[in-house]
Every structure is written in structure tokens, then in C-alpha cells.
Amino acid sequence: MTVAAVQQLHMFLTGLVQGVGMRAYVRRQAQRLGLVGFVRNLPDGRVEVVAEGAPEDLEALLASLQEPAVGRVDHITHAYHPASGKFRRFEISF
């Protein structure tokens, strides 16, 4: 995949998103879609997700987080950016 075909999706999830397995869920979904990046808890109770990959795979990730299998997502703030190319896999970051 060329760098031009890759985008970055930066998201912040709010709701019941910490202490419920959300990071592991996001990682599984991202890995299933072949995305790279990270997911982490933030001190303010949100979860941050940075994913890079094909636009259709990023859309699929976003859709899978609207009603996740764990926790409860009340709101997702998201923005698309050019891919950084610095990620090699999708990880849970601390």
C-alpha cells in the first residue's frame, strides 16, 4: 500500500470506556482490519485511538466503535490526517 493510500484517524472515545476491556477490543478490531497505531487510556477518563491504514478500513474501525461489544461509547470525536508512517503494528499504549 502506498503512503498516499494511507490515512490517519485520530479519535477520542467518551462514555464507559475505561476498566471494561475497551483498549483490548479496539486493538482486536484494528488488527482484524490490518491497521497500525495505538490505543490508550487518558487521565480524564477518555480513550484515545490513533489508527493508520486504508480509508475504508478506518471507516470500518470507526463504525465498530459506535456500539462496541464492551463498555459504552457515548461520543466519538474524530479527525482524519495524513498518515505519519511511524507505526509498524497496533498496540495498547500506557
C-alpha positions in Angstrom: 0.0 0.0 0.0 1.4 3.4 -0.9 1.7 6.1 1.6 -0.8 8.2 -0.4 -3.4 5.5 0.0 -3.0 5.6 3.8 -4.6 8.0 6.2 -4.6 8.5 9.9 -7.8 8.5 12.0 -7.4 10.2 15.5 -10.3 9.5 17.9 -11.3 10.2 21.4 -14.0 7.9 23.0 -16.1 9.1 25.9 -18.6 7.1 28.0 -17.9 3.9 30.0 -14.7 3.3 28.2 -12.1 2.6 30.9 -11.9 -0.6 33.1 -14.1 -2.5 30.7 -11.7 -4.0 28.2 -12.1 -1.2 25.6 -8.4 -1.0 24.7 -8.2 -4.7 24.0 -11.4 -4.5 22.0 -10.1 -1.6 19.9 -6.8 -3.5 19.3 -8.6 -6.6 18.2 -10.7 -4.6 15.8 -7.7 -2.7 14.4 -5.6 -5.8 14.0 -8.5 -7.6 12.2 -8.6 -4.7 9.7 -4.9 -4.6 9.2 -4.5 -1.1 10.8 -1.4 0.2 12.7 -1.3 2.7 15.6 -2.2 2.7 19.3 -5.0 2.9 21.8 -4.6 4.3 25.3 -6.5 5.5 28.4 -6.3 9.2 29.2 -6.3 10.6 32.7 -9.6 12.4 32.1 -11.5 9.1 31.5 -11.4 9.1 27.7 -9.8 6.6 25.5 -7.5 7.9 22.6 -7.1 6.0 19.4 -4.7 6.7 16.6 -5.0 4.3 13.6 -3.4 4.4 10.2 -4.5 2.4 7.1 -6.7 2.4 4.1 -9.6 4.8 4.4 -12.3 2.1 4.1 -10.6 0.1 7.0 -10.5 3.3 9.1 -14.2 3.8 8.4 -14.9 0.2 9.5 -13.0 0.7 12.7 -15.0 3.9 13.5 -18.2 2.0 12.8 -17.2 -0.9 15.1 -16.6 1.6 17.9 -20.1 3.2 17.7 -21.6 0.3 19.5 -18.7 -1.8 20.9 -19.0 -5.3 22.4 -17.6 -3.9 25.7 -18.4 -0.8 27.7 -20.5 2.0 26.3 -19.4 4.8 23.9 -21.4 7.9 24.3 -19.5 10.1 21.9 -16.6 9.8 19.5 -14.7 12.9 18.4 -12.6 12.1 15.3 -10.5 13.7 12.7 -8.6 12.5 9.6 -5.0 13.4 9.0 -2.2 12.4 6.6 -0.6 9.2 7.9 2.7 9.6 9.8 4.0 6.2 8.7 5.7 5.8 12.1 3.7 2.8 13.3 4.5 -0.8 12.5 1.7 -2.6 14.4 -1.3 -1.7 16.5 -0.5 -1.6 20.3 -2.0 -0.8 23.6 0.0 2.2 24.9 0.4 3.2 28.5 
